[in-house]
Amino acid sequence: MPPLASVPHLDRELDELYGLPLEEWTRARNDLAGRLKKAHQAEQAEQVRSLRKPSVVAWAVNQLARRDSKRVEALLRAGERLRAAQEQAMRGRAAASDVNAAARAERDAVRDLVAAARDVLEDAGHTASPATLDRVSQTLRAAAVDEQGRELLARGRFDEELKSVGFGTLTSVTPAAARPRTDELKAARERVKGLRAEARRLAAEAREAETEAARAERDAERARERAQEKREEADAAATKLADAEARLSPRR
């Protein structure tokens, strides 16, 4: 959106617009555009009229910027630190521990804000489903490391959710380093070779154990069948014995 700060009070009114409940947003936007048009500020009126109503996810993030500004500021700091660490890592100038620590701080900041977003959504009568909260998380993480996203997050003026942008897809980085020495490379290859052999051995043992278990299960089933047959034979013999004894009784 082109800058509109030169129009008196318009910037403040836009901040208020993006802070409104979603059900009031469209009417308030049209009202603002109408007032601008009446004031002969046709260009600004058209720009405001073209603003899109935020999605539920974008609206929730905008509310966080207003209701939980300290946590949003913490995320922005963490995002700036993460982006800097990632850039240094790509140049081979940062330790992996630095990047991972920055990524961990960014994840913690996002987690806190997503928890707050759940309350924001539920308080407003919106469904805080796992899918919705995941999109809130993605938007926060993308915005934290993207220049334009950081500005929108700081001001709470999103109209749509974000996905991975720039360095946002990276959470931890192993910094570029010098080419491994020959002995290190050889050791790594030997380790891979050993792990591959171990995996094959364990897979073969697993197949053998499964075969043995299946064989044992079949043997057990046959044993149960034989036992059932013997039980039926024993029951039949007992029945015959009872009948014979009954016929014999009157003759005693």
C-alpha positions in Angstrom: 0.0 0.0 0.0 1.5 3.4 -0.9 2.3 5.7 2.0 -0.6 7.7 3.3 1.0 9.4 6.3 0.9 12.8 4.6 -2.9 12.9 5.0 -3.8 14.4 8.4 -4.9 11.7 10.9 -5.2 9.1 8.2 -2.4 6.9 9.5 -4.0 6.9 13.0 -7.3 6.0 11.5 -5.8 3.1 9.6 -4.2 1.8 12.8 -7.7 2.0 14.4 -9.2 0.2 11.4 -6.9 -2.8 11.6 -7.6 -3.0 15.3 -11.4 -3.4 14.9 -13.3 -6.7 15.2 -13.5 -8.4 11.8 -17.3 -8.0 11.6 -16.9 -4.2 11.8 -13.9 -3.9 9.4 -15.6 -3.6 6.0 -18.1 -1.0 7.1 -15.4 1.1 8.8 -13.2 0.9 5.8 -16.0 2.1 3.5 -16.9 4.8 6.0 -13.3 6.1 6.0 -13.1 6.0 2.2 -16.4 7.9 2.0 -15.1 10.6 4.4 -11.9 11.0 2.4 -13.9 11.3 -0.8 -16.1 14.0 0.7 -13.0 15.9 1.7 -11.9 15.9 -1.9 -9.0 13.4 -1.2 -10.0 11.1 -4.0 -6.7 9.4 -4.4 -6.5 8.5 -0.7 -10.2 7.5 -0.8 -9.5 5.0 -3.6 -6.5 3.6 -1.9 -8.5 3.0 1.3 -11.4 1.5 -0.7 -9.0 -1.0 -2.2 -7.8 -2.3 1.1 -8.6 -6.0 1.7 -10.3 -7.2 4.7 -7.8 -9.3 6.8 -8.2 -13.0 7.0 -8.9 -14.5 10.4 -5.2 -15.4 10.8 -4.0 -11.9 9.7 -6.5 -10.3 12.1 -5.3 -12.4 15.0 -1.7 -11.4 14.3 -2.8 -7.7 14.1 -4.4 -8.0 17.5 -1.3 -9.4 19.0 0.6 -6.3 17.8 -1.8 -4.2 19.8 -2.5 -6.4 22.9 0.8 -8.1 23.4 3.3 -5.6 22.0 6.1 -6.6 24.3 6.0 -10.2 23.1 5.9 -9.0 19.5 8.9 -6.8 20.1 10.7 -9.8 21.6 9.9 -11.8 18.5 11.2 -9.0 16.3 14.4 -8.9 18.2 14.7 -12.7 18.1 14.0 -12.6 14.3 16.6 -10.0 13.7 19.1 -12.0 15.7 18.2 -15.2 13.8 18.5 -13.6 10.4 21.9 -12.1 11.3 23.2 -15.4 12.6 21.9 -17.2 9.5 23.6 -14.7 7.2 26.8 -15.1 9.0 26.5 -18.8 9.0 26.1 -18.8 5.2 29.4 -17.0 5.0 31.1 -19.4 7.4 31.4 -16.7 10.1 29.1 -18.1 12.8 29.2 -21.1 15.0 26.3 -23.6 14.7 25.6 -23.1 18.4 25.0 -19.4 17.8 22.5 -20.1 15.0 20.8 -22.8 17.0 20.5 -20.5 20.0 19.0 -17.7 17.9 16.6 -20.2 16.4 15.6 -21.5 19.8 14.9 -17.9 21.0 12.8 -17.3 17.9 10.8 -20.5 18.5 10.1 -19.6 22.1 8.9 -16.1 21.1 6.6 -17.6 18.5 5.3 -20.2 20.9 4.3 -17.5 23.5 2.5 -15.5 20.8 0.6 -18.4 19.4 -0.6 -19.2 22.9 -1.8 -15.6 23.2 -3.4 -15.8 19.7 -5.5 -18.7 20.9 -7.0 -16.5 23.6 -7.5 -13.7 21.1 -9.4 -15.9 18.7 -11.5 -17.6 21.3 -12.4 -14.3 23.0 -13.7 -13.0 19.6 -15.7 -16.1 18.9 -13.4 -17.5 16.2 -12.3 -21.1 16.1 -8.7 -21.5 17.3 -8.1 -24.8 15.5 -4.7 -26.4 15.3 -4.6 -25.6 11.6 -5.4 -21.9 12.3 -2.8 -21.6 15.0 -0.2 -23.3 12.8 -0.9 -20.6 10.1 -0.5 -17.9 12.9 2.8 -19.5 13.8 4.0 -19.5 10.1 3.0 -15.9 9.7 4.8 -14.8 12.8 8.0 -16.7 11.9 8.0 -15.4 8.3 7.3 -11.9 9.4 10.1 -11.9 12.0 12.8 -12.3 9.5 11.4 -10.5 6.5 11.9 -6.7 6.2 8.4 -5.9 5.0 6.8 -8.5 7.2 8.6 -7.0 10.3 7.1 -3.6 9.5 3.6 -5.0 9.1 3.9 -7.0 12.3 5.2 -4.0 14.3 2.2 -1.9 13.1 -0.3 -4.7 13.1 -1.5 -4.2 9.5 -1.6 -7.6 7.9 -4.4 -8.4 5.5 -3.3 -11.9 4.7 -1.1 -14.6 6.3 2.5 -15.2 5.4 4.4 -18.3 4.6 8.1 -18.9 4.5 9.9 -15.8 3.2 13.7 -15.4 2.8 15.6 -16.9 5.7 12.3 -17.8 7.4 12.6 -21.4 6.1 15.8 -21.9 8.1 15.7 -22.8 11.7 19.2 -24.0 12.3 22.3 -23.9 10.1 25.6 -25.6 10.1 27.9 -22.9 9.0 30.0 -23.2 5.8 33.4 -24.4 6.8 36.6 -25.2 5.1 36.7 -28.4 3.0 37.1 -31.4 5.3 40.6 -32.9 5.5 41.2 -36.1 3.7 41.4 -38.1 6.9 38.2 -36.6 8.2 36.4 -37.4 4.9 37.8 -41.0 5.0 36.6 -41.4 8.6 33.2 -40.1 7.7 32.9 -42.6 4.8 34.0 -45.4 7.0 31.4 -44.5 9.5 28.7 -44.4 6.8 29.9 -47.8 5.6 29.8 -49.3 9.1 26.3 -47.8 9.7 25.1 -49.2 6.4 26.4 -52.7 7.3 24.9 -52.5 10.8 21.5 -51.5 9.3 21.6 -54.4 6.9 22.5 -56.8 9.7 19.7 -55.6 11.9 17.2 -55.7 9.1 18.2 -59.4 8.4 17.9 -60.2 12.1 14.5 -58.5 12.2 13.3 -60.6 9.2 14.6 -63.8 10.7 12.9 -63.0 14.0 9.6 -62.2 12.2 9.8 -65.5 10.3 10.5 -67.4 13.6 7.6 -65.6 15.3 5.3 -66.6 12.4 6.5 -70.2 12.5 5.9 -70.2 16.3 2.5 -68.8 15.8 1.6 -71.4 13.2 2.9 -74.2 15.6 0.9 -72.8 18.4 -2.2 -72.7 16.3 -1.7 -76.3 15.3 -1.2 -77.2 19.0 -4.4 -75.5 19.9 -6.2 -77.3 17.2 -4.8 -80.7 18.4 -5.8 -79.8 21.9 -9.3 -78.9 20.8 -9.6 -82.2 18.9 -8.5 -84.1 22.0 -10.9 -82.2 24.2 -13.7 -83.0 21.8 -12.7 -86.7 21.8 -12.6 -86.7 25.6 -16.0 -85.1 25.8 -17.4 -87.6 23.4 -15.9 -90.5 25.4 -17.4 -89.0 28.6 -20.8 -88.8 27.0 -20.6 -92.4 25.8 -19.6 -93.5 29.3 -22.5 -91.6 30.9 -25.0 -93.2 28.4 -23.6 -96.7 29.1 -23.8 -96.3 32.8 -27.4 -95.0 32.5 -28.4 -98.1 30.6 -26.7 -100.3 33.0 -28.3 -98.8 36.1 -31.8 -100.5 35.9 -30.2 -104.0 35.6 -28.4 -103.6 38.9 
